[in-house]
Amino acid sequence: MLVTRHLIKLQSCIRLNTTDTFTHRLRKAYSSMESPKSVYVTRPDVASVGLDLLKKECNVTHWSEAKPVPREELLRNVQGKDALFCALTDKIDAEIIERAGPQLKCIATISVGYEHIDLNECKKRGIRVGYTPDVLTDATAELTLALILATNRRLIEANKEVYNGGWKSWAPSWMCGQGLKGSRVGLFGFGRIGQEIASRLLPFKPALITYTTRTERPEEAKRVSASYVSFDEMLGESDFIIACCALTPETKEIFNSSAFGKMKSNCIFVNISRGGVVEQTALYNALKEKRIMAAGLDVTTPEPLPLDDPLLTLDNIVILPHIGSAEINTRTEMSRITAMNILAGLKGTQMISEVEL
């Protein structure tokens, strides 16, 4: 398509007023041609809508396997590229950015998180960064409710009993869990996802929903009948604690031995933010020693979790493989937005969602 447009332009040049020399017009036509930009995509298995958008205007190459691109492969293929389409599993540090070269204009990640990208290096080099924050809010909030219910009603544990012969008969105290009705639920983080989680909790009739953030959000809290409390108050009073915060230096491993020690013995801890907000050895000890009732995780450190990790030996935990946004329409829209962010970055126009550097 690009070649056809260039040929048409040359043909029109030849038909122009013969008082101008052919050489002059030919040089002018060639000077107006802009080579298509090059984009490297770190995965081939993103929804095709994003790749199709990029291929209409850019030269697109990508890693060939449906798994994280090896670092050496990324280092080799990012050279000379104008843009990079990456995922949360790709560490885009100074070495990668340096290897790409000075023509690299933008990096877009198909994720809401961007801690895998060296933002300081991008700022220094004037590289714009796109991400996909809003589109996955509903899917992640839905998954959070599913994880809460699977954990507090012991669904995975009970399901195993169906297959291993543990289900003998009905029994009045067997597989009893803890209900949401009348409970106190604490949200650590109260951004878009936290607010959507709160709105979905309301039909379950909790007695109280609280939240903890650096800055109070009274208007947003009012819409979901939530109240602001300090972190220590949340730890000591909640029957359910849901981590839905960003991973920052302040939140890194904030759920540690001290935090778990302040929780109620019937507390259920759920993490759908980042594995790094939890000190996992402390969580394991709290669960094993029954200092808290149970935990539900959609994120861990590392990912995937090794099969010999101690957490996998416990019955009172549900672990999912980071599938908060794994809903078909959501992942399709994430691919589209990532591609649109790249095209905007290459053209110098406004991205749909851009990280402020």
C-alpha positions as CSV (number, residue, x, y, z in Angstrom):
1,M,0.0,0.0,0.0
2,L,2.8,2.4,0.9
3,V,4.7,1.5,-2.3
4,T,1.5,2.1,-4.4
5,R,1.1,5.6,-2.9
6,H,4.7,6.5,-3.7
7,L,4.3,5.3,-7.3
8,I,1.2,7.4,-7.8
9,K,3.0,10.4,-6.4
10,L,5.9,9.9,-8.9
11,Q,3.5,9.5,-11.8
12,S,1.7,12.7,-10.9
13,C,5.1,14.4,-10.8
14,I,5.9,13.3,-14.3
15,R,2.6,14.7,-15.6
16,L,3.1,18.2,-14.1
17,N,4.0,21.3,-16.0
18,T,6.8,20.5,-18.4
19,T,8.5,23.9,-17.7
20,D,9.8,22.3,-14.5
21,T,12.5,19.7,-15.1
22,F,11.8,16.1,-14.4
23,T,14.8,15.9,-12.1
24,H,13.6,18.7,-9.9
25,R,10.1,17.2,-9.6
26,L,11.5,13.7,-8.9
27,R,13.7,15.0,-6.2
28,K,10.8,16.9,-4.6
29,A,8.6,13.8,-4.7
30,Y,11.2,11.6,-3.1
31,S,11.9,14.3,-0.4
32,S,8.2,14.2,0.6
33,M,8.2,10.5,1.1
34,E,8.5,9.4,4.7
35,S,9.7,5.9,5.4
36,P,7.2,3.9,7.6
37,K,8.2,3.8,11.2
38,S,9.4,0.5,12.7
39,V,7.7,-1.1,15.8
40,Y,8.8,-4.1,17.8
41,V,6.1,-6.1,19.6
42,T,7.4,-8.4,22.4
43,R,4.5,-10.9,22.0
44,P,2.7,-12.4,19.0
45,D,-0.4,-13.4,21.0
46,V,-1.9,-10.0,21.8
47,A,-5.3,-9.5,20.3
48,S,-4.9,-9.0,16.5
49,V,-6.7,-5.7,16.5
50,G,-3.7,-3.9,17.8
51,L,-1.2,-5.6,15.4
52,D,-3.5,-4.8,12.5
53,L,-3.7,-1.1,13.4
54,L,0.1,-0.9,13.5
55,K,0.7,-2.8,10.3
56,K,-1.5,-0.3,8.4
57,E,1.1,2.4,9.0
58,C,4.3,0.8,10.3
59,N,6.7,-1.9,9.7
60,V,6.0,-4.4,12.5
61,T,8.2,-7.2,13.8
62,H,7.6,-9.3,16.8
63,W,8.8,-12.2,19.0
64,S,7.6,-15.4,17.5
65,E,6.6,-17.4,20.6
66,A,3.6,-17.0,23.0
67,K,5.8,-16.5,26.0
68,P,8.0,-13.6,27.4
69,V,10.7,-12.6,24.9
70,P,14.2,-13.7,26.1
71,R,16.3,-10.7,27.1
72,E,19.0,-11.4,24.5
73,E,16.3,-11.6,21.8
74,L,14.8,-8.3,22.9
75,L,18.2,-6.6,23.0
76,R,18.9,-7.8,19.5
77,N,15.5,-6.9,17.9
78,V,14.9,-3.6,19.6
79,Q,17.8,-2.0,17.7
80,G,16.8,0.8,15.4
81,K,13.1,0.7,16.3
82,D,11.0,3.8,16.6
83,A,8.5,2.3,19.0
84,L,8.2,-0.6,21.4
85,F,5.0,-2.5,22.2
86,C,5.7,-4.4,25.5
87,A,4.1,-6.3,28.3
88,L,4.4,-6.3,32.1
89,T,6.7,-9.3,31.8
90,D,9.3,-7.3,29.9
91,K,12.0,-5.4,31.8
92,I,12.5,-2.2,29.8
93,D,15.5,-0.7,31.5
94,A,18.3,1.6,30.5
95,E,20.2,-1.1,28.6
96,I,17.2,-1.9,26.4
97,I,16.5,1.8,25.8
98,E,20.1,2.5,25.0
99,R,20.2,-0.5,22.6
100,A,17.1,0.7,20.8
101,G,18.9,3.9,19.8
102,P,18.2,7.6,19.7
103,Q,15.3,7.3,17.2
104,L,13.1,5.5,19.8
105,K,10.1,7.8,20.3
106,C,7.7,5.9,22.4
107,I,7.1,2.8,24.5
108,A,3.6,1.4,25.1
109,T,2.8,-1.3,27.6
110,I,-0.3,-3.5,27.4
111,S,-0.9,-3.2,31.1
112,V,-2.1,-0.7,33.8
113,G,1.2,-1.1,35.6
114,Y,4.4,0.4,34.3
115,E,7.0,-0.3,37.0
116,H,8.8,-2.6,34.5
117,I,9.7,0.5,32.5
118,D,12.6,2.8,33.5
119,L,10.6,6.1,33.5
120,N,13.6,8.2,34.5
121,E,15.5,7.0,31.5
122,C,12.5,7.7,29.3
123,K,12.2,11.2,30.7
124,K,15.9,11.9,30.1
125,R,15.6,10.8,26.5
126,G,12.3,12.3,25.7
127,I,10.6,9.0,25.2
128,R,6.8,9.0,25.7
129,V,5.2,6.1,27.6
130,G,1.7,4.8,27.1
131,Y,-0.3,2.4,29.2
132,T,-3.9,1.0,29.6
133,P,-5.3,2.1,33.0
134,D,-9.1,2.4,32.6
135,V,-10.1,-0.4,30.3
136,L,-9.4,-3.2,32.8
137,T,-11.1,-1.7,35.8
138,D,-14.3,-3.7,35.6
139,A,-12.7,-7.0,34.7
140,T,-10.3,-6.7,37.6
141,A,-13.0,-5.7,40.0
142,E,-15.1,-8.7,38.9
143,L,-12.1,-11.0,39.4
144,T,-11.6,-9.6,42.9
145,L,-15.1,-10.5,43.9
146,A,-14.6,-14.0,42.5
147,L,-11.4,-14.4,44.5
148,I,-13.0,-13.2,47.7
149,L,-15.9,-15.6,47.3
150,A,-13.6,-18.5,46.4
151,T,-11.5,-17.8,49.5
152,N,-14.1,-17.0,52.1
153,R,-16.5,-19.8,51.1
154,R,-13.5,-22.2,50.7
155,L,-14.6,-23.1,47.1
156,I,-11.3,-24.5,45.8
157,E,-10.7,-26.5,49.0
158,A,-14.3,-27.9,48.8
159,N,-13.9,-28.7,45.1
160,K,-10.8,-30.8,45.8
161,E,-12.8,-32.8,48.3
162,V,-15.2,-33.9,45.6
163,Y,-12.4,-35.4,43.6
164,N,-10.2,-36.9,46.4
165,G,-13.0,-38.8,48.2
166,G,-13.1,-36.3,51.1
167,W,-16.8,-35.7,50.5
168,K,-18.5,-38.4,52.6
169,S,-21.9,-36.8,53.5
170,W,-23.4,-33.5,54.6
171,A,-22.1,-32.3,57.9
172,P,-23.2,-29.2,59.8
173,S,-19.7,-27.7,60.4
174,W,-17.8,-29.1,57.4
175,M,-16.4,-26.5,54.9
176,C,-18.0,-23.6,56.6
177,G,-16.6,-20.3,55.6
178,Q,-17.1,-16.6,56.5
179,G,-19.8,-14.5,54.9
180,L,-19.6,-11.0,53.6
181,K,-22.9,-9.9,55.1
182,G,-22.4,-7.9,58.3
183,S,-18.6,-7.9,57.8
184,R,-16.1,-5.1,57.8
185,V,-14.2,-4.8,54.6
186,G,-11.0,-2.7,54.2
187,L,-9.6,-1.5,50.9
188,F,-5.9,-0.6,50.8
189,G,-6.0,1.7,47.8
190,F,-9.0,3.6,46.6
191,G,-8.4,4.3,42.9
192,R,-10.6,3.3,40.0
193,I,-10.3,-0.4,40.8
194,G,-10.8,0.0,44.6
195,Q,-13.9,2.1,44.0
196,E,-15.4,-0.5,41.6
197,I,-14.7,-3.3,44.1
198,A,-16.5,-1.3,46.7
199,S,-19.6,-0.8,44.5
200,R,-19.7,-4.5,43.8
201,L,-19.5,-5.3,47.5
202,L,-22.5,-3.3,48.5
203,P,-25.1,-5.9,47.4
204,F,-23.5,-8.4,49.8
205,K,-24.5,-6.1,52.7
206,P,-21.3,-5.6,54.6
207,A,-21.6,-3.7,57.8
208,L,-18.8,-1.3,56.8
209,I,-16.5,-0.6,53.9
210,T,-13.3,1.4,54.8
211,Y,-10.4,2.5,52.7
212,T,-6.8,3.7,53.2
213,T,-5.0,6.0,50.8
214,R,-2.4,8.8,51.0
215,T,-5.2,11.3,50.3
216,E,-8.8,11.1,51.4
217,R,-11.4,10.9,48.7
218,P,-14.6,11.9,50.3
219,E,-16.7,12.4,47.2
220,E,-15.8,9.0,45.7
221,A,-16.2,7.4,49.1
222,K,-19.7,8.8,49.6
223,R,-20.8,7.1,46.3
224,V,-20.0,3.7,47.7
225,S,-20.7,4.3,51.4
226,A,-17.0,4.0,52.4
227,S,-15.2,5.6,55.3
228,Y,-11.5,6.6,55.5
229,V,-9.4,5.0,58.2
230,S,-5.7,4.8,59.0
231,F,-3.7,1.8,57.9
232,D,-3.4,0.5,61.5
233,E,-7.2,0.9,62.1
234,M,-7.9,-1.1,58.9
235,L,-5.5,-3.9,60.0
236,G,-7.0,-4.2,63.5
237,E,-10.7,-3.9,62.6
238,S,-11.3,-5.6,59.2
239,D,-12.7,-9.1,58.5
240,F,-11.5,-8.7,54.9
241,I,-8.6,-6.7,53.7
242,I,-8.1,-6.2,49.9
243,A,-4.9,-4.8,48.5
244,C,-5.7,-2.8,45.4
245,C,-2.9,-0.2,45.5
246,A,-0.1,0.7,43.2
247,L,3.4,-0.8,43.9
248,T,5.6,2.1,45.1
249,P,8.6,2.4,47.4
250,E,6.0,3.2,50.2
251,T,3.8,0.2,49.6
252,K,6.6,-2.4,48.9
253,E,6.2,-5.3,51.4
254,I,3.9,-3.1,53.5
255,F,2.0,-6.3,54.3
256,N,4.7,-7.8,56.4
257,S,5.0,-9.7,59.8
258,S,4.0,-6.6,61.7
259,A,0.9,-6.0,59.5
260,F,-0.3,-9.6,59.6
261,G,0.3,-9.6,63.4
262,K,-2.2,-6.7,63.8
263,M,-5.0,-8.5,61.8
264,K,-7.9,-10.3,63.4
265,S,-7.6,-14.1,63.5
266,N,-10.7,-14.4,61.2
267,C,-9.3,-11.9,58.7
268,I,-9.2,-12.9,55.0
269,F,-6.4,-11.1,53.0
270,V,-6.8,-10.6,49.3
271,N,-4.2,-9.1,46.9
272,I,-5.0,-8.1,43.4
273,S,-2.4,-5.3,43.1
274,R,1.2,-6.5,42.8
275,G,3.0,-9.3,44.5
276,G,5.6,-6.9,45.8
277,V,3.3,-5.3,48.3
278,V,3.4,-8.5,50.3
279,E,6.3,-10.1,52.2
280,Q,5.4,-13.7,51.2
281,T,7.3,-15.5,54.0
282,A,5.4,-13.4,56.5
283,L,2.1,-14.3,54.8
284,Y,3.0,-18.0,54.7
285,N,3.7,-17.9,58.5
286,A,0.5,-16.1,59.3
287,L,-1.5,-18.6,57.3
288,K,0.2,-21.7,58.6
289,E,0.0,-20.5,62.2
290,K,-3.7,-19.5,61.7
291,R,-3.0,-16.0,62.8
292,I,-5.3,-15.0,59.9
293,M,-8.0,-17.2,58.4
294,A,-7.2,-17.3,54.7
295,A,-5.7,-15.4,51.7
296,G,-6.5,-15.0,48.1
297,L,-3.8,-13.9,45.6
298,D,-4.0,-13.0,41.9
299,V,-0.4,-11.7,42.1
300,T,2.8,-13.2,43.6
301,T,6.5,-12.7,43.7
302,P,7.9,-14.1,41.4
303,E,5.4,-14.9,38.7
304,P,4.9,-17.7,37.9
305,L,5.2,-19.0,41.5
306,P,7.6,-21.9,41.7
307,L,5.9,-25.3,42.2
308,D,8.0,-25.8,45.4
309,D,6.9,-22.5,47.0
310,P,5.7,-23.1,50.6
311,L,2.5,-21.2,49.9
312,L,1.3,-24.0,47.6
313,T,1.4,-26.4,50.6
314,L,-1.4,-24.6,52.4
315,D,-5.1,-25.3,52.2
316,N,-6.3,-21.9,53.4
317,I,-5.1,-19.9,50.3
318,V,-6.3,-19.5,46.8
319,I,-3.7,-18.4,44.2
320,L,-4.6,-17.4,40.6
321,P,-2.0,-16.8,37.8
322,H,-2.5,-13.0,37.5
323,I,-5.7,-13.1,35.5
324,G,-7.3,-9.9,36.7
325,S,-7.8,-8.5,33.2
326,A,-8.2,-11.8,31.5
327,E,-11.6,-11.1,29.9
328,I,-11.8,-11.3,26.1
329,N,-13.2,-7.9,25.4
330,T,-10.9,-6.3,27.9
331,R,-7.7,-7.8,26.5
332,T,-8.9,-6.9,23.0
333,E,-9.4,-3.3,24.0
334,M,-6.0,-3.3,25.8
335,S,-4.3,-4.3,22.5
336,R,-6.1,-1.6,20.6
337,I,-5.3,1.1,23.1
338,T,-1.6,0.1,23.2
339,A,-1.4,0.3,19.4
340,M,-3.2,3.7,19.3
341,N,-0.8,5.0,22.0
342,I,2.1,4.0,19.8
343,L,0.7,5.6,16.7
344,A,0.0,8.8,18.7
345,G,3.5,8.7,20.1
346,L,5.0,8.4,16.6
347,K,2.9,11.3,15.3
348,G,3.4,13.5,18.2
349,T,-0.3,13.6,19.1
350,Q,-2.2,12.9,22.3
351,M,-2.1,9.3,23.5
352,I,-5.3,7.7,24.9
353,S,-3.4,7.0,28.2
354,E,0.0,8.4,28.8
355,V,2.3,8.2,31.8
356,E,3.2,11.6,33.1
357,L,7.0,11.8,33.2
